Amino acid sequence: MSPSKRYGNIKTRRNRVMVAALLSVLVMIVLTACSAPALKGSALGKTPSPLFSLNDQRGAGVALADMRGKVVVLTFLYTHCPDECPLIAEHLRAAADQLGDAMQNVAFVAISVDPENDTPIAVQTFLQDHRLDGRLRYLVGTRAQLAPVWAAYSVAAQPSPLRQNEFLVSHSTRLVVIDQNGNQRVNLDSDFEPADLVFDVRALLAE
């Protein structure tokens, strides 16, 4: 065999090996993507989550930026709510129970949509009633402080008078799961199943 033919055969075999290696890598990428479980709820891609810095009912500062490295579960509540907010709180408590020790890498955060009535005492009572004291950071503030955060997360909040000195708050119900890099990943409805939230949190912790 001539040197030119021998060189051509070697080059052909080398190209085949390179193609086979590339195909193997592509197959692994496809298999990994296909095997990754889809998150429950409405996918939000990897949208950077708007930052905020507020105080909780004890006056302690809470900043989203300080929670990097944790999965953050963010919702919007008010303590005198008669329907959806207590349901969300109970489901959060159930999810926290199911997560167990994993909660050390998770932050449950609620932002008030009723600045006038979510007093420190009202918030503390709400957390105790739903067994979330020490498990949910409930952030409060003035309307001027809270309104920009509502807007950033597309949450509408408007008091609706019932009777004299009695109000309901008409507000958007959102529960956003934020990954360890500060990106919004999924939105759950107010009637979410605790198991779905647990699934999403564990999936994001595993990334």
Backbone bond lengths (Angstrom), bond angles and torsions (degrees), N, CA, C in turn:
res aa  C-N    CA-C-N  psi(-1)  N-CA   C-N-CA  omega(-1)  CA-C   N-CA-C  phi
1 M - - - 1.471 - - 1.526 108.48 -
2 S 1.297 115.20 135.42 1.451 119.85 -177.94 1.523 109.84 -71.18
3 P 1.342 115.99 153.01 1.468 119.69 178.74 1.523 112.82 -55.89
4 S 1.326 117.78 -36.22 1.472 120.46 -178.24 1.519 111.28 -66.65
5 K 1.370 115.74 -40.41 1.474 119.17 178.78 1.529 110.94 -68.31
6 R 1.368 114.97 -40.25 1.469 118.59 -179.96 1.531 109.71 -62.72
7 Y 1.329 116.70 -42.72 1.464 120.85 178.50 1.529 110.80 -63.01
8 G 1.354 115.31 -40.05 1.465 119.29 179.28 1.511 111.66 -63.55
9 N 1.342 117.71 -39.89 1.467 121.19 178.67 1.525 111.32 -65.66
10 I 1.342 116.19 -41.78 1.467 120.27 178.76 1.524 110.25 -62.69
11 K 1.337 115.91 -43.64 1.464 120.60 180.00 1.525 110.73 -63.31
12 T 1.357 116.31 -40.30 1.466 120.26 179.56 1.521 110.94 -63.96
13 R 1.384 116.06 -44.63 1.471 119.08 179.17 1.523 111.18 -63.19
14 R 1.343 115.91 -39.00 1.461 119.66 179.17 1.529 110.85 -63.61
15 N 1.311 116.74 -41.38 1.469 120.48 178.70 1.521 110.82 -64.33
16 R 1.352 115.98 -39.82 1.459 119.56 179.38 1.530 111.30 -63.98
17 V 1.333 115.90 -40.07 1.467 120.30 178.37 1.524 110.30 -63.83
18 M 1.335 117.28 -42.58 1.456 120.93 179.94 1.525 111.23 -64.46
19 V 1.346 115.97 -42.11 1.469 120.20 178.62 1.516 110.13 -63.49
20 A 1.344 116.74 -43.03 1.465 120.46 179.80 1.523 110.92 -62.56
21 A 1.330 116.94 -39.88 1.464 120.81 179.26 1.520 111.15 -65.37
22 L 1.336 115.98 -42.85 1.466 120.14 178.30 1.521 111.29 -63.43
23 L 1.329 116.78 -42.25 1.461 120.27 178.28 1.522 110.93 -62.48
24 S 1.330 116.21 -39.28 1.459 120.05 178.93 1.521 111.17 -62.31
25 V 1.341 116.65 -42.36 1.463 121.12 178.32 1.524 110.81 -63.61
26 L 1.338 116.74 -43.16 1.463 120.96 179.78 1.514 111.04 -63.33
27 V 1.332 116.85 -40.93 1.468 120.75 178.78 1.520 110.17 -61.95
28 M 1.333 116.99 -42.35 1.467 120.91 179.50 1.519 111.29 -63.34
29 I 1.344 116.19 -40.43 1.472 119.98 178.95 1.518 110.34 -63.74
30 V 1.330 116.77 -45.31 1.468 121.10 -179.67 1.510 110.43 -63.57
31 L 1.337 117.60 -44.56 1.465 121.20 -178.99 1.518 110.75 -63.72
32 T 1.341 116.76 -39.66 1.460 120.21 179.21 1.520 110.76 -65.03
33 A 1.335 116.40 -43.46 1.467 120.41 179.68 1.515 111.25 -64.34
34 C 1.338 115.91 -39.53 1.464 119.57 -178.24 1.520 111.93 -72.50
35 S 1.330 116.19 -29.86 1.454 119.17 -176.99 1.524 112.16 -83.17
36 A 1.355 117.91 -17.76 1.458 120.39 179.00 1.520 109.61 -67.59
37 P 1.328 118.52 122.91 1.458 120.93 -176.59 1.520 111.73 -68.88
38 A 1.323 116.14 139.69 1.456 120.30 176.97 1.522 108.55 -71.97
39 L 1.336 115.66 142.11 1.454 119.54 178.71 1.520 110.39 -72.90
40 K 1.324 115.58 150.45 1.457 121.01 176.84 1.528 109.09 -75.43
41 G 1.328 116.75 156.08 1.457 120.08 179.02 1.512 112.28 87.70
42 S 1.325 116.04 -165.03 1.465 122.02 -178.39 1.518 109.98 -91.88
43 A 1.337 116.29 118.59 1.459 120.91 -177.41 1.523 110.77 -67.02
44 L 1.321 116.29 139.41 1.464 122.47 179.54 1.521 111.70 -116.01
45 G 1.332 116.61 13.38 1.457 119.71 -177.29 1.515 109.42 67.56
46 K 1.305 116.43 -133.70 1.462 121.82 175.92 1.521 108.75 -133.17
47 T 1.337 114.91 57.08 1.460 121.02 -178.82 1.529 110.17 -75.42
48 P 1.334 117.82 125.45 1.474 118.87 177.63 1.526 110.99 -55.44
49 S 1.315 116.02 131.56 1.461 120.36 -177.28 1.529 110.19 -80.93
50 P 1.344 118.09 130.54 1.471 120.04 179.14 1.529 111.05 -57.73
51 L 1.321 115.88 136.02 1.462 120.67 -179.14 1.520 110.99 -78.24
52 F 1.322 115.15 153.04 1.458 120.56 174.82 1.527 107.73 -151.73
53 S 1.322 115.11 158.22 1.457 122.33 176.37 1.523 107.59 -144.05
54 L 1.340 116.04 112.11 1.453 121.99 -176.65 1.528 108.86 -136.34
55 N 1.331 116.41 179.30 1.458 121.56 176.25 1.522 110.58 -109.38
56 D 1.333 116.19 149.49 1.453 119.08 173.19 1.524 109.66 -87.09
57 Q 1.337 117.03 -175.24 1.463 121.01 -174.15 1.530 112.96 -66.28
58 R 1.328 117.09 -16.68 1.466 120.67 178.28 1.532 111.65 -94.88
59 G 1.344 116.27 -0.17 1.455 119.98 179.63 1.512 113.93 88.98
60 A 1.323 117.79 4.55 1.466 121.18 179.11 1.519 110.09 -80.78
61 G 1.320 116.61 136.75 1.459 120.91 -179.82 1.516 111.80 -72.87
62 V 1.329 115.29 139.88 1.468 122.03 178.82 1.527 107.52 -133.87
63 A 1.329 116.76 119.05 1.468 121.87 -179.96 1.523 109.23 -120.94
64 L 1.316 116.21 135.15 1.461 120.02 179.14 1.527 111.13 -60.25
65 A 1.317 117.03 -37.00 1.469 120.57 -178.44 1.522 111.80 -60.24
66 D 1.329 116.79 -29.48 1.462 120.67 -178.83 1.523 112.52 -76.82
67 M 1.334 116.76 -6.58 1.461 120.29 -177.14 1.520 112.68 -99.18
68 R 1.333 117.11 7.34 1.461 119.72 176.70 1.524 109.25 -55.97
69 G 1.316 115.60 140.34 1.456 120.25 -176.39 1.513 112.36 96.13
70 K 1.338 116.52 -10.88 1.460 121.32 175.42 1.522 109.88 -116.25
71 V 1.320 116.09 155.38 1.461 120.81 169.25 1.526 106.53 -84.50
72 V 1.321 116.17 126.67 1.464 121.27 -176.95 1.529 109.17 -107.81
73 V 1.319 115.92 129.67 1.463 122.27 174.73 1.522 106.40 -108.35
74 L 1.325 116.27 110.41 1.464 122.42 -172.33 1.522 110.34 -112.35
75 T 1.344 115.51 130.64 1.457 119.88 176.36 1.519 109.63 -139.53
76 F 1.340 116.39 176.15 1.466 122.68 -176.22 1.525 107.94 -130.83
77 L 1.338 116.65 121.32 1.464 121.46 -171.07 1.527 111.25 -135.91
78 Y 1.352 115.19 169.32 1.465 119.86 163.91 1.516 108.38 -144.39
79 T 1.306 115.50 144.69 1.459 121.29 -166.54 1.524 114.36 -69.79
80 H 1.340 118.01 -25.24 1.464 120.43 -178.12 1.527 112.71 -95.46
81 C 1.302 116.45 10.49 1.469 121.55 -179.43 1.535 109.86 -63.68
82 P 1.346 117.47 134.20 1.465 119.59 -177.41 1.527 114.70 -91.15
83 D 1.322 118.57 -8.21 1.470 117.90 -172.11 1.521 114.15 -136.10
84 E 1.340 118.13 -79.69 1.465 120.73 -168.75 1.529 113.58 -70.57
85 C 1.324 117.67 -38.65 1.474 119.61 -176.97 1.533 112.37 -63.82
86 P 1.333 119.00 -45.51 1.462 118.07 175.69 1.526 112.44 -61.62
87 L 1.335 117.18 -34.62 1.459 120.52 177.94 1.527 110.12 -64.60
88 I 1.334 117.07 -46.21 1.463 120.79 177.93 1.525 110.14 -59.29
89 A 1.332 116.33 -44.23 1.462 120.45 -178.99 1.524 111.32 -60.78
90 E 1.323 117.06 -43.41 1.462 120.39 179.86 1.526 111.49 -65.43
91 H 1.316 116.12 -38.24 1.467 119.36 178.89 1.535 110.98 -69.94
92 L 1.323 116.52 -34.84 1.464 119.45 175.60 1.526 110.32 -64.56
93 R 1.329 116.62 -42.16 1.464 120.29 178.40 1.515 111.00 -61.55
94 A 1.343 116.92 -42.92 1.466 120.76 178.94 1.530 110.60 -64.00
95 A 1.345 116.66 -40.91 1.465 120.21 179.26 1.525 110.77 -65.35
96 A 1.331 116.96 -40.77 1.462 120.57 178.38 1.524 110.57 -61.74
97 D 1.327 116.84 -40.13 1.469 120.85 177.48 1.524 110.45 -60.68
98 Q 1.339 115.94 -43.94 1.459 120.22 -177.44 1.530 112.08 -70.01
99 L 1.320 117.23 -32.20 1.467 120.43 -178.99 1.527 111.62 -73.31
100 G 1.308 117.40 -28.42 1.456 120.60 175.93 1.521 112.88 56.78
101 D 1.335 116.61 -126.51 1.462 121.78 -176.07 1.524 112.64 -64.52
102 A 1.344 117.18 -21.74 1.466 119.97 179.51 1.524 111.68 -64.92
103 M 1.338 118.10 -17.46 1.465 121.30 179.97 1.523 112.76 -61.05
104 Q 1.338 117.69 -19.62 1.457 118.75 177.96 1.529 111.79 -66.67
105 N 1.334 116.59 -17.25 1.464 121.58 177.92 1.526 111.94 -108.66
106 V 1.328 116.13 15.93 1.465 122.17 -176.71 1.523 108.89 -130.60
107 A 1.333 116.96 145.53 1.462 121.89 175.25 1.524 109.07 -124.93
108 F 1.326 116.64 119.80 1.458 121.96 172.70 1.530 106.95 -93.75
109 V 1.337 116.54 124.85 1.460 121.47 -175.95 1.524 109.31 -132.78
110 A 1.335 116.55 132.88 1.463 121.97 173.37 1.524 108.32 -120.26
111 I 1.322 115.65 140.24 1.465 121.22 176.13 1.521 108.33 -114.31
112 S 1.306 116.21 129.79 1.464 121.63 -177.24 1.529 111.54 -65.74
113 V 1.337 114.94 141.16 1.465 120.38 171.25 1.535 110.29 -112.36
114 D 1.335 115.80 12.39 1.465 121.16 -179.65 1.527 108.84 -136.69
115 P 1.344 116.63 72.16 1.472 119.66 -173.36 1.523 114.05 -61.65
116 E 1.322 117.21 -28.35 1.460 119.05 -177.33 1.537 112.54 -73.44
117 N 1.312 117.46 -30.58 1.472 120.14 -173.17 1.525 114.52 -114.20
118 D 1.323 117.86 -12.59 1.464 119.87 176.21 1.528 109.29 -82.50
119 T 1.329 114.62 72.38 1.452 121.45 178.98 1.525 109.49 -77.07
120 P 1.320 117.97 162.80 1.464 119.84 177.32 1.519 113.21 -53.44
121 I 1.339 117.31 -40.85 1.466 120.18 179.73 1.522 110.78 -67.36
122 A 1.338 117.24 -42.80 1.473 120.80 -179.97 1.523 110.59 -63.31
123 V 1.325 117.05 -41.32 1.463 120.83 179.59 1.522 110.88 -66.05
124 Q 1.327 117.14 -44.30 1.457 120.47 -179.32 1.528 110.81 -62.20
125 T 1.316 116.18 -40.88 1.467 120.43 178.33 1.523 110.82 -64.39
126 F 1.325 116.45 -42.86 1.458 121.64 178.85 1.526 110.74 -60.02
127 L 1.317 117.09 -46.53 1.462 120.95 -178.92 1.524 111.44 -64.40
128 Q 1.321 116.79 -39.94 1.456 120.12 179.18 1.524 111.26 -68.40
129 D 1.329 116.34 -40.15 1.470 120.07 -179.94 1.516 111.51 -61.44
130 H 1.327 116.56 -34.28 1.469 120.57 -176.99 1.534 112.36 -102.16
131 R 1.321 116.30 12.41 1.470 122.38 177.24 1.536 111.87 54.82
132 L 1.333 113.76 43.77 1.462 120.13 179.75 1.524 112.47 -116.83
133 D 1.320 117.20 4.31 1.451 120.09 179.89 1.533 108.82 -62.97
134 G 1.341 116.18 125.52 1.450 121.05 -177.04 1.514 114.08 84.36
135 R 1.337 117.16 -2.59 1.467 120.72 -178.86 1.528 111.50 -118.93
136 L 1.330 116.66 -22.84 1.464 122.20 -179.79 1.515 108.81 -125.38
137 R 1.334 116.80 124.28 1.467 121.11 173.88 1.527 107.34 -87.01
138 Y 1.327 116.52 116.22 1.469 122.64 -175.85 1.533 107.15 -104.91
139 L 1.330 116.97 111.43 1.457 121.69 -172.34 1.521 111.26 -96.69
140 V 1.305 115.31 135.67 1.461 122.02 -177.11 1.522 109.72 -127.46
141 G 1.327 115.02 176.78 1.459 119.83 179.49 1.513 109.77 165.56
142 T 1.317 116.12 -174.31 1.455 121.05 175.66 1.531 108.92 -79.36
143 R 1.304 115.28 166.88 1.469 118.82 176.90 1.530 110.55 -60.98
144 A 1.324 116.85 -37.99 1.469 120.61 179.50 1.527 111.15 -64.55
145 Q 1.323 117.30 -32.80 1.466 120.79 178.93 1.525 112.31 -77.84
146 L 1.318 116.23 -36.45 1.463 120.97 -173.80 1.527 113.31 -85.58
147 A 1.327 117.19 -34.84 1.462 120.67 -174.52 1.539 113.56 -55.15
148 P 1.339 119.52 -42.09 1.471 118.35 178.54 1.529 112.89 -63.64
149 V 1.322 117.36 -31.42 1.463 120.48 178.15 1.524 109.63 -71.64
150 W 1.338 116.87 -42.22 1.475 119.33 175.91 1.528 109.77 -56.83
151 A 1.328 116.10 -47.03 1.466 120.19 -177.93 1.526 111.22 -62.49
152 A 1.327 116.50 -40.33 1.464 120.36 -178.17 1.524 111.86 -63.46
153 Y 1.329 115.99 -29.34 1.468 120.62 -179.49 1.525 112.54 -105.32
154 S 1.338 116.62 15.53 1.472 122.34 177.51 1.525 111.87 56.42
155 V 1.323 115.96 44.37 1.461 122.02 178.40 1.525 108.74 -110.21
156 A 1.320 115.80 123.39 1.464 120.82 175.31 1.528 108.20 -94.45
157 A 1.326 116.89 138.84 1.461 121.49 179.77 1.516 108.82 -143.23
158 Q 1.329 115.63 116.02 1.454 120.11 -175.74 1.523 110.04 -141.57
159 P 1.355 118.14 120.81 1.469 119.91 176.96 1.526 111.07 -62.03
160 S 1.330 115.71 139.68 1.467 121.78 178.58 1.519 108.03 -125.71
161 P 1.350 118.18 107.12 1.468 120.11 -177.07 1.526 112.18 -64.66
162 L 1.353 114.77 135.24 1.466 121.09 174.24 1.519 108.91 -97.69
163 R 1.311 114.07 -66.94 1.458 121.55 175.62 1.518 107.48 -131.93
164 Q 1.295 117.00 -179.48 1.459 120.06 -178.75 1.531 110.08 -57.26
165 N 1.323 115.08 127.28 1.462 122.64 179.26 1.527 113.83 64.79
166 E 1.326 118.18 16.14 1.457 121.41 176.47 1.528 108.57 -125.21
167 F 1.311 116.23 132.13 1.456 120.56 -176.12 1.526 110.92 -137.86
168 L 1.304 114.46 143.46 1.448 121.05 162.19 1.525 106.40 -104.28
169 V 1.303 116.78 159.03 1.456 120.60 175.27 1.520 107.74 -114.88
170 S 1.315 114.60 116.07 1.458 119.72 174.45 1.526 107.45 -81.05
171 H 1.336 116.05 116.37 1.468 118.15 -175.71 1.519 111.39 -147.30
172 S 1.328 114.82 157.82 1.462 121.03 176.03 1.520 108.91 -71.81
173 T 1.319 115.70 138.63 1.459 119.37 176.86 1.523 108.66 -102.01
174 R 1.312 114.47 111.97 1.465 120.01 -179.29 1.519 109.33 -130.13
175 L 1.314 114.84 142.87 1.449 121.22 169.90 1.522 106.07 -134.83
176 V 1.322 115.44 107.02 1.457 122.22 -173.77 1.528 109.32 -105.17
177 V 1.321 115.74 131.29 1.463 120.65 175.79 1.526 107.88 -101.79
178 I 1.330 115.40 121.90 1.460 123.39 -175.13 1.525 108.57 -110.96
179 D 1.322 116.52 131.25 1.463 118.81 -175.78 1.536 111.77 -78.72
180 Q 1.326 115.38 -179.90 1.462 121.29 -173.57 1.529 113.26 -68.69
181 N 1.335 115.90 -13.53 1.461 120.90 177.96 1.524 112.73 -98.52
182 G 1.340 116.74 5.87 1.454 120.54 177.99 1.512 114.66 84.12
183 N 1.340 117.62 21.62 1.463 121.52 179.36 1.523 111.17 -104.72
184 Q 1.340 116.52 136.74 1.458 120.77 173.95 1.529 109.12 -70.70
185 R 1.334 116.31 127.92 1.456 118.84 -175.36 1.523 113.79 -115.21
186 V 1.325 117.59 -34.71 1.458 118.94 -176.62 1.522 109.66 -155.83
187 N 1.326 115.49 149.60 1.462 122.67 177.38 1.524 108.61 -117.75
188 L 1.332 116.94 130.90 1.456 121.71 178.09 1.522 110.05 -112.19
189 D 1.343 116.59 146.99 1.459 121.29 177.86 1.527 110.57 -74.79
190 S 1.324 116.55 167.84 1.460 120.90 -177.20 1.529 112.61 -64.22
191 D 1.333 117.41 -24.77 1.459 120.68 -179.71 1.529 111.86 -97.90
192 F 1.334 116.23 27.80 1.464 121.01 -178.16 1.526 110.97 -59.19
193 E 1.315 115.03 152.25 1.458 120.53 174.40 1.531 108.73 -84.03
194 P 1.330 118.51 131.85 1.469 119.77 178.03 1.524 112.65 -52.90
195 A 1.330 117.11 -36.35 1.467 120.32 -179.59 1.526 111.50 -63.23
196 D 1.348 117.35 -32.65 1.463 120.07 178.47 1.530 110.54 -68.06
197 L 1.336 116.03 -41.53 1.462 119.18 177.94 1.526 110.16 -64.80
198 V 1.308 116.80 -42.45 1.467 120.51 178.34 1.523 110.46 -60.00
199 F 1.334 116.76 -41.98 1.454 121.57 178.84 1.534 110.62 -59.55
200 D 1.343 115.80 -48.25 1.466 120.29 -178.52 1.532 111.19 -63.39
201 V 1.324 116.64 -44.43 1.455 119.71 -178.47 1.528 110.75 -62.65
202 R 1.326 116.75 -45.69 1.472 119.54 -179.72 1.530 111.35 -64.48
203 A 1.347 116.91 -37.37 1.456 120.24 178.85 1.526 111.11 -63.94
204 L 1.335 116.52 -41.21 1.461 120.05 -179.59 1.532 111.50 -72.68
205 L 1.316 117.31 -34.11 1.464 120.27 177.05 1.529 110.86 -65.31
206 A 1.336 115.49 -27.75 1.470 120.10 -177.41 1.531 112.74 -83.22
207 E 1.329 117.91 -9.61 1.462 119.85 -177.90 1.531 111.43 -71.02
